[in-house]
Structures are given as C-alpha cells and as structure tokens.
Amino acid sequence: MLTLATFNLCNLGADVAPERLARLAAIITGELQGPAILALQEIKALALEGQPIVPADAAYQALIAAIAAAGGPAYAYRETPPLAQQDGGYPQFNIRTGLLFDPRQIEFIDRGQAGPEDPTGIRLTDGRPTLTLSPGRIAPGHPAFSGDTQRHWAPSRKALAAEFRWQGEPLFVIACHLKSMRASGRREEDYTKKQRQAQAQVIYSFVAGLLACDSQSRVVVLGDMNDVRGSKTLKILKGDLLSNLLEELPKEQCYTRRHGYRPQALDHILVSPALRLNARVHIPHVNSDLADGERASDHDPVLAVLDC
C-alpha cells in the first residue's frame, strides 16, 4: 500500500506564522497520516539581489521540522527552483511545486542536476522508461508554461516530474499547479482557460510518452489543476490513458476549495492503468469548511491510497 497526497499550502514561506505552520503539520501528520509522497503547491521564496534562481530550502526545512515535531515522518524534499518572477503567482513570491517524500517508505531516484530551463525527457533503459532528469521540469520552455504575449499567456508554474522506486519498480510522479482561474474579465478568463488547457495537453503528451514505452508504467499526475472535474482541462489531462480518482467520489464530497460559498474541486489525483485497481481517494475538509481566520490554507488536501 502506498499513500500519496497533494496540498496547496497558500504561499507558504520561511516567514510563516508558527500557529499556521503547526496546523499544517498537524493536518499532514493527522488527517493525511504522513503519506509516502506529498506534492506541494505554492511554496514561496523571495529572490535575493543578483540571484537569478530562487530556491526555497528554508521553507521546506521549516515545514519538515514542524511535521517531525508533530510526530510525522522525517521527510526529505526535492524541487527545481524557478527563475525569479517567471512562475506566476503573487508578485515577488516565486511560488513553485515541490515534493516531500518519506525515505523509509519509498526511494527517490536522483538523476542529473536540472536547472529551471532544463526539460526532463524520457529514455529507454533496459527496455523500460526512465527520466533523463529527476526531478526535472516538463517542457519549461513551452509557451503554455513560459508565456506567450501574442496569446496573452503569462509565465506560469512548471510541472515537476520525478522518478521513485516502489516495490522494486519505477513510479513516476508529476506534480502540477496549472494556470490560475483568476481573471479581471471574460476575455482574460478565456485566455487563462486556453493556457490551462494547453498545459494539460503538454503534460498528457509526456504521460503518453511514458506509457508508449511501457503500457504498465506506474504514473501519478497530481496537484492543483485550477479546474473542476468534467472541465475541458481535466478531460485533456485524463485523455484515454489516465483515471481521475475524484470521479469516484459523490458530488457532495468532491470539493477542495470554496469560491465564496460555492464548493469547487480544483485539486486532483490521476493514475495510469497499472495503479487504478483498488485505488482509493479521500478529501479531508480541514480548511474549506472553516471560517477564513481558522484555515491553515485555502485548499483542502487530497489523499490517494494505492494498493496494487
């Protein structure tokens, strides 16, 4: 049995208030029971003068220490730090996707030293697919991620791919934070929707490449997709190859955030056929059902249990 979760931490940096940090750690340790892999969105770090690349080591270390203090796993972390002001989000925050993992439960395969503009690829090794860079970003130079002024697309978070080994076999994890739904008008909303759909297509094509090499490849795509199940974005991301585990939940339970009083399921976990059998998903509503001042984040996490 393997547990994975995704959690948008709402601009979490090293300057996080101790009370909020402790609450996040309690959620990860308690409601999520310390998953083997935890995909994070909105880890932030401020750029130093003259520093083109912005790592967030202090933010990860603060979160990991809080989880350990709450009785959770001794996590390690991996990320590919972004270039300053090139991943969207709140100005100056340099938010990015990252991964925590428990080395006692799963092995991370480090391969290469990926920079923010280096795309990871797929290579056949002994007839099996492997990543050329792990962790590494998927097509960071593609206009859907790097931006395109003619299409009114702004630079956005890049998808992070990583290779693990579980039960002696590779496991590929793709952590995502697609283009935000925020828009000042209908025209901008259309631009952001098309950019999000283009990002989904790039990620799906990468997954298709893995499965073309080996149809039994174990692949998980998870994160804040900024769109709901049944949307064109999720249909593209799912395609003919992946299953969205949230589709198994009753509609009244399927939400991870509230826009006003309206619940939305923006955070998703999708799996390849080799992982679908007996897979289960759960959304603990630890934030979205609380008042604003009581929330540790504006998103609920999503937890998947894989048993195959």
C-alpha positions in Angstrom: 0.0 0.0 0.0 1.3 3.4 -1.0 -0.2 6.8 0.1 0.2 10.0 -1.9 -1.3 13.4 -1.3 -1.4 16.8 -2.9 -1.7 20.0 -0.9 -1.8 23.7 -1.9 -0.2 25.5 1.0 -1.2 29.0 0.1 2.0 30.9 -0.3 4.0 29.1 2.5 7.4 30.6 3.1 10.0 30.5 5.8 8.3 33.5 7.4 5.1 31.5 8.1 3.4 32.2 11.4 4.2 29.4 13.9 0.5 28.7 14.5 -0.3 28.2 10.8 2.8 26.0 10.4 1.8 23.9 13.3 -1.7 23.5 11.9 -0.4 22.4 8.5 1.9 19.9 10.2 -1.0 18.5 12.2 -3.0 18.0 9.0 -0.2 16.2 7.3 0.6 14.1 10.3 -3.0 13.5 11.4 -5.6 13.7 8.6 -3.2 12.5 5.9 -1.3 10.1 8.2 2.1 11.1 6.9 1.9 10.0 3.2 4.9 8.5 1.5 4.8 11.3 -1.2 3.4 14.7 -0.7 3.1 17.1 -3.7 3.1 20.7 -2.6 2.0 23.8 -4.4 2.6 27.5 -3.5 5.9 27.1 -1.7 7.3 30.6 -1.8 10.7 32.3 -1.6 11.9 35.8 -2.1 14.7 36.5 -4.6 18.0 38.0 -3.3 19.5 40.8 -5.2 21.5 39.4 -8.1 20.2 35.9 -7.6 18.5 34.7 -10.8 17.4 31.3 -9.3 15.3 31.2 -6.2 15.4 28.1 -4.0 13.0 27.6 -1.1 15.2 25.5 1.1 14.2 27.4 4.3 10.5 27.0 3.7 10.8 23.2 3.1 13.0 22.8 6.2 10.6 24.7 8.4 7.7 22.5 7.3 9.7 19.3 7.6 10.8 20.3 11.2 7.2 21.1 12.1 5.9 17.7 10.8 8.6 15.9 12.7 7.7 17.8 15.9 4.1 16.7 15.4 5.2 13.1 15.3 5.2 12.7 11.5 7.7 11.2 9.1 11.3 12.6 8.7 10.6 13.9 5.2 13.2 14.8 2.6 12.3 17.3 -0.2 13.1 17.9 -3.9 12.3 20.8 -6.2 13.7 22.5 -9.3 13.9 26.2 -8.2 12.4 28.7 -10.6 13.9 31.8 -12.2 12.9 34.9 -10.3 9.5 36.2 -11.4 9.0 33.5 -14.0 6.4 31.2 -12.4 3.5 33.5 -11.8 1.5 33.8 -8.6 1.7 36.7 -6.2 4.4 39.2 -7.2 7.8 38.6 -5.7 6.7 35.3 -4.0 8.2 33.0 -6.7 5.8 30.1 -5.9 6.6 26.7 -7.2 5.7 23.0 -7.0 7.8 20.7 -4.8 7.8 17.2 -3.3 8.2 15.8 0.1 8.8 12.1 0.5 9.5 9.7 3.3 12.7 7.7 2.6 11.6 4.9 4.9 8.6 4.3 2.7 9.9 5.0 -0.8 13.1 5.6 -2.7 13.7 8.7 -4.7 15.8 8.3 -7.9 18.0 11.4 -8.2 19.3 11.8 -11.8 21.2 14.8 -13.1 21.2 18.4 -11.9 18.2 20.1 -13.6 18.1 23.9 -13.8 14.8 25.9 -14.2 15.1 25.9 -18.0 16.2 22.3 -18.5 13.4 20.0 -19.7 13.3 16.4 -18.4 12.8 13.7 -21.0 12.2 10.0 -21.4 14.9 7.5 -22.1 14.7 3.7 -22.5 16.9 1.9 -20.1 17.0 -1.9 -20.5 13.7 -1.6 -22.3 12.0 0.4 -19.6 11.3 4.2 -19.5 13.3 6.4 -17.2 13.5 10.2 -16.7 16.6 11.9 -18.1 16.4 14.4 -15.1 14.8 13.6 -11.8 13.5 15.9 -10.5 13.0 17.9 -13.6 10.5 20.2 -15.3 8.3 19.2 -18.2 8.8 21.4 -21.2 9.5 24.6 -19.2 10.2 26.5 -22.4 6.8 25.6 -24.0 4.7 28.8 -24.4 2.0 27.2 -22.2 4.4 27.5 -19.3 6.9 30.2 -20.3 4.3 32.6 -21.6 3.3 33.9 -25.0 2.4 37.6 -25.4 0.6 37.0 -28.7 -1.8 34.6 -26.9 -1.9 36.8 -23.8 -0.3 34.0 -21.8 1.8 34.9 -18.7 4.6 32.8 -17.3 3.2 30.1 -15.1 4.2 27.3 -12.7 6.0 24.4 -14.4 5.1 20.8 -13.9 7.7 18.8 -11.9 8.4 15.2 -12.8 10.2 12.8 -10.5 11.1 9.1 -10.5 10.8 6.9 -7.5 11.3 3.2 -6.9 8.5 1.4 -5.1 8.3 -2.3 -4.5 11.4 -2.6 -6.8 9.7 -0.9 -9.7 9.7 2.7 -11.1 7.0 5.1 -10.1 6.7 8.4 -12.0 5.1 11.3 -10.2 4.2 14.6 -11.9 3.3 17.4 -9.6 1.3 20.2 -11.2 -0.1 23.7 -10.5 -1.8 24.8 -13.6 -2.6 28.4 -14.6 -4.9 30.2 -12.2 -8.6 30.8 -12.9 -8.3 34.4 -11.7 -9.3 36.9 -14.4 -10.4 40.5 -14.5 -13.0 39.9 -17.2 -14.4 37.4 -19.7 -11.7 37.9 -22.3 -8.9 37.3 -19.8 -10.8 34.4 -18.4 -10.8 32.9 -21.9 -7.0 33.4 -22.2 -6.3 31.7 -18.9 -8.6 28.8 -19.8 -6.8 28.2 -23.1 -3.4 28.4 -21.4 -4.5 25.9 -18.8 -5.8 23.5 -21.5 -2.5 23.8 -23.4 -0.6 23.0 -20.2 -2.8 19.9 -19.7 -2.0 18.8 -23.2 1.7 19.1 -22.7 1.6 17.1 -19.5 -0.7 14.4 -21.1 1.7 14.1 -24.0 4.5 13.4 -21.6 2.5 10.8 -19.8 1.6 9.2 -23.2 5.3 9.0 -24.0 6.0 7.1 -20.8 3.1 4.7 -21.5 4.1 4.2 -25.1 7.5 2.9 -23.8 5.7 0.6 -21.3 1.9 0.4 -21.0 2.4 -0.9 -17.5 4.3 2.2 -16.3 3.1 3.4 -13.0 2.3 7.1 -13.3 0.6 9.6 -10.9 -0.4 13.1 -12.0 -1.5 15.3 -9.1 -1.8 18.8 -7.9 -3.8 22.0 -8.1 -5.3 21.9 -11.7 -7.3 25.1 -11.2 -10.3 23.5 -12.9 -13.1 21.1 -12.0 -13.8 17.5 -13.0 -15.7 17.4 -16.3 -14.0 20.5 -17.5 -12.1 20.5 -20.8 -8.8 20.9 -18.9 -9.4 17.7 -16.9 -10.7 15.9 -20.0 -7.5 16.7 -21.8 -5.3 15.8 -18.8 -7.2 12.5 -18.4 -7.4 11.6 -22.1 -7.7 7.9 -22.9 -4.8 6.9 -20.6 -5.5 8.2 -17.1 -8.2 7.8 -14.5 -9.2 10.8 -12.3 -9.8 9.3 -8.8 -12.0 12.2 -7.8 -14.6 10.9 -10.3 -15.3 8.1 -7.9 -16.4 10.4 -5.1 -20.0 11.5 -4.5 -20.6 15.0 -5.8 -21.4 16.4 -2.3 -18.0 15.2 -1.0 -16.0 16.3 -4.1 -14.6 19.8 -3.3 -11.2 21.1 -2.2 -11.9 24.9 -2.0 -14.7 27.3 -1.8 -15.2 30.3 -4.1 -17.5 32.4 -1.9 -19.9 29.8 -0.7 -19.6 27.6 -3.8 -17.5 24.4 -3.3 -15.1 23.5 -6.1 -12.8 20.5 -6.7 -9.6 22.1 -8.1 -7.1 19.6 -6.7 -6.9 16.2 -8.4 -5.1 12.9 -8.5 -4.9 10.9 -11.7 -3.3 7.5 -12.2 -2.3 5.2 -15.0 -4.0 1.8 -15.6 -1.3 -0.1 -13.6 -2.3 1.9 -10.5 -6.0 2.0 -10.9 -7.0 -1.3 -9.4 -8.2 -0.9 -5.8 -7.0 2.8 -5.7 -9.0 4.9 -3.2 -9.2 8.7 -2.7 -10.2 10.9 0.2 -10.6 14.6 0.7 -10.4 15.7 4.3 -12.3 19.0 4.5 -9.9 20.5 7.0 -9.8 24.0 5.5 -12.7 24.7 3.1 -15.4 24.1 5.7 -13.8 26.5 8.2 -14.1 30.3 8.6 -11.4 32.4 7.0 -9.4 33.1 10.2 -9.4 29.4 11.1 -7.9 28.0 7.9 -4.3 26.9 7.5 -4.7 27.1 3.7 -7.4 28.0 1.2 -7.3 24.4 -0.2 -8.1 21.0 1.3 -5.5 18.3 0.6 -6.4 15.2 -1.4 -5.1 11.8 -0.3 -4.9 8.6 -2.5 -4.2 5.1 -1.3 -2.7 2.8 -4.0 -2.9 -0.9 -3.3 -1.7 -2.9 -6.3 
